[in-house]
């Protein structure tokens, strides 16, 4: 089955700096890669996703890049703000929701 | 629009007791899932359902049973709780297939402690 590895497990940045979280996947059949944000005590929520026929996708301060050959994808957050502090999960799927495999999460702390 | 609602939000069980977690969604989604979240382990799929009357095993199904008698409800049962089942449980639902900008909607979670 699919195996998703996520690094780093914790990340601390100063407000205004950029943050990068990286994930690798093992199943070449995976073609859908969402990122979820989970604030403390809250439910995970989708923040951005990408399909394998696209190399990069941006949404304001958030971007995701995908290298299908190397089987890795990354989340980039620019101009970080305190409200970006949360746990971020990457995931990979062959396009059917039943096979969505999550990474272990990255706890991002944005300090003033 | 409530989305995905889980009941209860917190529960403490003694080893060997049984309980049922209820998940309800009002988005007419076909797929529903139960995940458990443990520190450093991410979200792991316990069981899932691709439609009313169907269930299937996920990554960590042992010790759990599920039922999907109605499209909007997905029940997770623990017949004989064990301390290893102490976790935060999340229910989620989604459309049949994941496409960009179609997400799996999560409930608010159930924190279960087995003593």
Interface residues (C-beta under 8 A of the other chain):
Chain A: X1 X4 X6 X9 X32 X34 X42 X43 X44 X45 X46 X49 X50 X51 X89 X93 X95 X96 X97 X98 X100 X101 X102 X103 X104 X105
Chain B: X31 X33 X35 X40 X41 X42 X43 X44 X45 X48 X50 X56 X58 X59 X90 X94 X95 X96 X97 X98 X99 X100 X101 X103 X104 X106 X107 X108 X109
